[in-house]
Amino acid sequence: GLELRKKAELAKKQQVETERRAKEEGIRKEKQRLAQATSLMRKKYDEMTGITWYYDKSSPQYVNSKTNLHAYIGKIKEDSPWLRLNIQYVADDWLFIEKYIIKVDDKTYTITEDGYGEIKTDCGSGRIWEWLDRKVSYSEYEIIEAIANGENVKIRFSGKDYYKDRTISIGEKIALKNVLNALFANTTLSLGN
């Protein structure tokens, strides 16, 4: 009886230790994954506002450089970070975009202006660019997650009279995942300096 109880206690202790080690290893791997996500970010500090912006390294640096959909993070010191969405269209001809229709597999989402003039326009050197850059609400967060995890993702830049469709690239989806991971990492770790 006593010998059997000792063996049972020892087995229980070994099981608890094995579970503890597995949990620690899981936490270590998650911290490593999140730190890696943060290392994939390009930082830009705005001295005037005190905001540090974090972009995936593959995201365009200029609004007039290429058609793209990306998210990025803003953070002031120890405050909670926030997410922004940037959708940009670069071409030879205007669309005068009024809304974005995004189809992720079998689900369709629409993003419209919150106020007149939120979708900006500019031109130069024979090119035009139209873009939306806004703080992400819950519904847009849901769209970003869907895009990042979707198989077949298309966006329609829907203008006053014309529209242009394009497929969201694997690179754009990976960049969205990286930003979402870095955002999550920043709530559990620090994005650093």
N, C-alpha and C positions, 0 to 999 in steps of 0.2 A: 504494500500500500504506500509506504513512505517513499520508496524508490520510484514508484510509478508517478506519484505527485511531483517529485523533484524533476523527473523527465518532462512532465507536462508543463511545469513552470519554466524550465529551460527552453522548451520548444516555443512557448508563448513569448518569452523574452527575445528569442531569436527572430520570431515573426515580427514583433514590434520594431526591432532594430532594422530588419530588412525593409519594412514599410517606411520607417523614418529616413533611411538612406535613399530610397526610391523617391520620396517626396522632396528631399534636399536636391537630388539630381535633377528632378523636374523643375524646381525653382531655378537652379543654376542654369539649366538649358534655356529656360524662358528669359532670364536676365541677359544671357548671351545673345539670344535672338533679338531681343529688344535693343540691346546696345548696338548690334550690327545694323538694325534698321536706322538708328540714329546716325550711325557713321555714314549712311548713304545720303545724308542731307547736305545741301549747300546752305551756308548761313550768310545772312546779310543783316548787319546791324544798322538801324536808323538812329543816329545820334540825337536828332531833334526830338523824336517821340519816345526814345528809350525802348523801342520794339525791336526784338530780334526775329527775323523771318527765317523760316526753315522750308526749303524746297527740295524735292528730289533732285539729285544731280542731273538727271536726264531732262528735267522740265526746262522749257525755254526761258532765257533770262530777259527777253524783250517781247513786248506784246505784238510787235510787228515782225517777228522773226519767222513764225510758222503757225499754221492752223493746229490747235492743240486743245485738249481738255486736261486740266490738272488741278490738284488741291495743294494747299500749303498751310503752314502753321505760323501763327503769330504768338509771341510770348513777351511779357514784360516781367523781368526779374523772377520773383518767386510766385507770381500770380498764375492762375490756371491758364493753360494755352487755349487758343481758339483756332478753328479751322476755317479756311477760306476756299472758295471755288473760283477758278478762272477758266472761262471758255473763250477761246479766241479763234477768229476766222481771218485769214490773210489771203488775198486774191487780187485779180486785176479789175474786177467789177463789183460794184456795190450790191448787197442784198437788202440792206436796211432791215437787219434782223429784228423781229418782233418777239420771237420765242424759239426755244430749242426743244425739239421732240427727240427723246432718247428711247430707243427700243433695246431692251436687254432680254435676250432670248424671246420669251412670249409675253413680256410685260412692257407696257409703254408708260413713260413718264414725260411730263411737260414742265419746263422752267420758263417762266415769263418775268418781265420786269416787275419789280415791286413798286416802282415809280417811274414816270416818264423820264427818259434820258438816262436810265441806269445802264442800258447797253450803249457803250461809247463807240464813237467812230473817229477815224483819223486817216490821213493819206500822206503820201510822199514818195518821191522817186518812182512814179508810175504805178504804185501799189496802193491798195486800200487795206485797212484792218478795222474789224468790228469786234468788240469784246465785252464780256460781262465779268465783273470781279466783285464778289460779295461774300460777306460772312455767312457761314453755312448754318441753316436752320435744321431741325430734326428731319424734315422731309428731304432736304438736299443731302443730308448725311446718309439717309436710306438709299438715295439714288447713287451716291458715290460708292457705297458698299456693294450695291448691285452691279455697277459697272465693273468694279475691281474683280468681282467674282463671277461675272457673266462669261458665257462662252461666245455668243454672237451678239456684239454690241455695235449699234449704229446710231449716229446722231444726224438729225436734220436741222440745218440752220435755216429757219423759216422766216423769210423776209416779206416785205409788203406785197410784192408781185412775183418774186422768184424764190427758189430754195436750192440748197445744195446738200446732198447726203454724203456722208463718209463713214467708214468703219473705224471704230476706236481700236488703235493698235495694241498689240500685246505689250509693247513697251509702256504705253500710257496706263494700261491696267496694272502692270508691275509697279510703276511709279505711284499710283494711287494706293496700292497695298503698302508700299514702303512708307508713305506719308501717314496712313492710318496706323501702322505699327509704331512709327515714331511718336505719333500723338498719344497712343496708348502707353508707350514707354515713358513719356513725359509725365504721365499721371502716376507712374509707379517708380520711375527713376528720375534723373535730371537730364535735360538735353545738354547740359554742360555749358561752358562759356565760349 
